[in-house]
Amino acid sequence: MKQPISLVLSGGAARGIAHIGVIEELEKQGFEIKSIAGNSMGAFIGAMYAMGNLEEYKEWIVKLDKIDVFKLLDFTLSSQGLIKGDRIFNKMKTFFPDKNIEDLEIPYVAVATDITNMKEIIFDSGSIYDAVRASVSIPTIFTPVKKNDIILVDGGVVNQLPLNRVKRTENDILIASYVNADISYEKPKQSKKEEIVKKTIYEQKVSDFRNKFNEILPKKDKDKDNDKLNYISLLTKSTSMLTHQLSLMSIEKYKPDILINTSRHSAGTFDFFKAEELIEAGRISAKKTIEQYDKTLLQKDGYPRKVGQLNYQGNTFPSPIFIAFGNKNSTLERVEYLKFVQLYVGSQKDKSILFSNN
């Protein structure tokens, strides 16, 4: 019996790709996602998962030519945002046919911000495409969504990590994946040659745009060492700091059972060329966090999580004939199971039987 979870995914632009690795590791570790909520890129990845198309999206994003990534960014010098988003969102539509949220296999929630009336908007019904499009509209980056008489932007303005919006299910635990953590970043191993090829072309294109855009910005005073932020950089960093503090407050208030942190230093806003690296970074973060959670659970309850997920009444368990271990070389796993059998079954049984690899 798998452990049911309600999963919350933060925003984070390209860093949100790490959520894919988190989800894959959670499922590998025996968790079952019963409900999902997200903001911005977290809303997008959550939608992909809820519609059953996450694997298809992953295959596309990791193989995407880096020049094609740049071509998807339809830059504009509009006063409402640097990117129209039409190309990205038209491509997004190819991964899932638009459908109503209430028709999905699991409960899904996306959040956005109504800046006209200064309030949070919760999408838990209606068009999933409209929900995601509004949720990913990062202020100053993507042009906002105009709906009726309101203007919608990224939900991170008010709720970067919507722990209070996910629909809880029976016997679940609450897990959050936060990709903007202020922690150091240890880059997963990758071929140096492959890394250089992936970065060079893409970064040159982005650099060309930045150079053109900087022509309209106030010039920096080269004589001042501390004058290193242009208008956009200052606004982006200020917004990131604000949303990070809101996230910490949300974490403190709603206290997820498991908090999976991925470093904010893992990627920049447009670093989609790092997809493969980011997925692996998310997987590693999830694996380490789950291992720590399991150790804490063992110390608290006296038996490992996977045994605790068995369907039982009180302390009455069937006497095992043998216990099969997924990892034949895991001495710790065998010892943990043996402790459980001694504690709840009442006898140690024959060790040779308990250690069966069948």
Sequence and secondary structure as in RCSB ss.txt:
>XXXX:A:sequence
MKQPISLVLSGGAARGIAHIGVIEELEKQGFEIKSIAGNSMGAFIGAMYAMGNLEEYKEWIVKLDKIDVFKLLDF
TLSSQGLIKGDRIFNKMKTFFPDKNIEDLEIPYVAVATDITNMKEIIFDSGSIYDAVRASVSIPTIFTPVKKNDI
ILVDGGVVNQLPLNRVKRTENDILIASYVNADISYEKPKQSKKEEIVKKTIYEQKVSDFRNKFNEILPKKDKDKD
NDKLNYISLLTKSTSMLTHQLSLMSIEKYKPDILINTSRHSAGTFDFFKAEELIEAGRISAKKTIEQYDKTLLQK
DGYPRKVGQLNYQGNTFPSPIFIAFGNKNSTLERVEYLKFVQLYVGSQKDKSILFSNN
>XXXX:A:secstr
  EEEEEEE   GGGGGHHHHHHHHHHHTTEEEEEEEEETHHHHHHHHHHTT HHHHHHHHHH  HHHHHHH  E
EEETTEEE  HHHHHHHHTTS   BGGGSSS EEEEEEETTTTEEEEESSSBHHHHHHHHT  TEEE  EEETTE
EEEETHHHHSS TTTS   TT EEEEEEEEESS        HHHHHHHHHHHHHHHHHHHHHHHTTS    TT T
T    HHHHHHHHHHHHHHHHHHHHHHHH  SEEEEEEGGG  TT GGGHHHHHHHHHHHHHHHHHHHHHHHHHH
HSS HHHHTS  BTTB    S    S TT HHHHHHHHHHIIIIISS   HHHHT   
